[in-house]
Every structure is written in C-alpha cells, then in structure tokens.
Amino acid sequence: MAFLFVAFNLIVSRLLQLQVGSSLLVAALRCMAQLTVVADILQNVLAAKNMWAVAWITGMFLSILVHARLRPDT
C-alpha cells in the first residue's frame, strides 16, 4: 500500500514536472531502512524480557527526542 502511495507521487511529480521524484524515492527508501533497523532492535530487546534493556532503549529514544527538539532550526 505504501509503495502505491510513493509510486502515485512519483507519477504526479513527473507529470507536473516538479522534479522531486528522485528525492522522494530516496526519502522513502531511507525511511524503510530506518524503520527496519528500529523494528529489529525493538523486537530483540522486547523478546529478551529484560526490564533494564527496555528501560535503556526507552531512555535512548527519549534522549534522542530531547536532543532533536533542542537542536536549532537550520
């Protein structure tokens, strides 16, 4: 389903000559790669049933969130 959405946007970009097709495709592939890595990490951590590992991962995600919010806009 997501592939159809990206393909539709690629077609519209080409028809309207927006020239954003390649960057859209790169962004979609990058998103898929990042989500795959995060899902694999979370699956392994939660499968271990280790409270400290889950707490550590939660803390890491929260620290990344805080760091991203405090970063100045560029």
N, C-alpha and C positions, 0 to 999 in steps of 0.2 A: 504494500500500500504506500509506504513512504517513497519507494522507488518511482511509483507513478506520479506522485506529487513533484518530485525532483525533475522527472522527465517532462512533465507538463510545463514546469517553469523554464526548463531549457528550451523547449519549443517556442514558448511565448517570447523569451528573450531573443531568440533568433529571428522570429517573425517581426518583432518590433525594433530589431537592430539595436538592442540595448547593450550588447557586448559584455554581459555579466555572466554568460553561460559557463565559462571556464572557472571563474572564481566560485560560482555556485556549486559546481561539481566538486571542486577541491574541498570546499567547506563541508559538503555532505559526506565525502569520504573520510575527512578528518573527524567529523562528528561520530561516524560509525566506529572508527578505530578507537577513539577515546571512550565511548560508551562500552565497547567490548572489553577494554582493559579494566575499567571500573567495575563492570559486572563480574569479571573473572576474579578480581581481588575480593570483592564483597562476598562472592559465593564461597571462596576458600576460607575467608575469615569467619563467616557465619556457620559454615559446616564444621569448623573446629569446636564450636560451642564453648569458646573461651571468652569469659566476660572481659578480661583485660585486653584481649585483642580487639574485641568490638569497641571497647571504650577508647583504645588508642586510635582506631580508624575514625571513630566519631570525632575525637579531638583534632585529628589531622584535617578532616573535612571542614570543621568549624574554623580552624586557624587559617585555612585557605580562603574561606568565605570572608573572614575579617580582613585578611590581607588584601583581597580583591576590592573590598569596599573602601579601604583606606587609601588605595592607590589613586593618585591624582589622574584626572581625565587628561588624555593626550589628544 
